[in-house]
Amino acid sequence: MSFMRCAKCGAENPPEKKFCGDYGNGPAPQLAATVHALTTERSEKVVGERRHLTVLFCDLVDSTEISARLDPEEWSELAADYQRRPAKPSSASAATSPS
C-alpha cells in the first residue's frame, strides 16, 4: 500500500483518507501531493523571462458629459491627446531601461 504524506505535519496517510489522520484538518493528503506534482511539473516546463511592467490608469473625470458637449471629431482628438500624454514619459523610460 502506498501512503500519502501530509503537507502540514508530514504524517503518512492511506490514499483513501480525506484528511490527515494525525493532524485532522486541512485538505486531503492526495490533494497536497497532486498540487505539488502539478506545480513541480509546470515549473519545469515554463521557459521564459520575467519582465517588469508599469501600468498607468488615468480617469478623465466627467468624460461622458464632455463628450456630449463636443462634436465627435473634437472628442476623439481630445481623448487621443489625453491618452498620448502619459504614454510619452513611460515610453521614454522604457527605451532607456535595461531589458
N, C-alpha and C positions, 0 to 999 in steps of 0.2 A: 504494500500500500504506500502510495506517495503522500507526503504531508506538505501542507502549505504553511509557510512561515508568516506569522502576524507581523504586519508592518509597524505596529506600535510597540509591542513588547518582545517580539521575536519568538514567541511560543509556537511549537509545531501543532497544526490542526489538521484533522482529516478533511479531504476535499468537500465532503457533504456539509460541513459546518457553515452556517451563515454568519456567525460571529465568532470571535476568538474565545476559546474555552477558558483561557486564563484571564484575559483582560475583560471579556464580557461585553465590551462596547465596540463601537467602530464598525467600518464596513467589513464584509466577509474577507477572509484571507485570500480567497480566489480573486476577488476584485483588486486587491492591492497588488497581487502578483501579475494580473493581467495588465493593469495600468503601468506597472514597472516595465513589463515586457514590451508594451506598445511604445512607451516613451523612449526606451533604450533603442528599439528598432528604428524609430523615427529619427532620433538624433544621429544615428549612424548614416542615414540616408540623406539628410539635409546637407546640401552643399551650397555655399554662397558666402556672402559677406554681410556684416551688419553695417548699416549706414545711419547717420543721424539725420533727422528730418525736422524741419521747422515748419509749423503750420500757423498761419495767422488768420483769425476770423475777425472780420470787420462788419459792423452793422450800420447801414445807412438809415438813421432814425427818420421816421415818417416818410419812408420811400414810397409807400402807396399813395399818400396824399400828394407828394411831389410829382410822381408820375402822372397823376390825374390832371395836374395843372399845366404840364408841359406837353408839347406835341411829341409823337413817338421818336422822331429823329433827335430832338433835343434831349429827351430822356435817355435814349440809347447812348448818345455822346457823353452825357454826364455820368451814367453808370459805368461806361467803359473807362473813363478817366479816373473814377473812384477806385476801380479795380487795378488799374495800372500803377497808380502812385505808390501803394505799399509794396508792390512787386519789385520795383526798381532797387531799393536798398537790399532786399533779400537776394535778388539775382546777382547783384554786385558782390555781396559777401560770399555767395556760393561759388562764384568764379575764383575767389581767392583762397577758399578753404581747401585744405588737403583732402584728397579722396580717401 
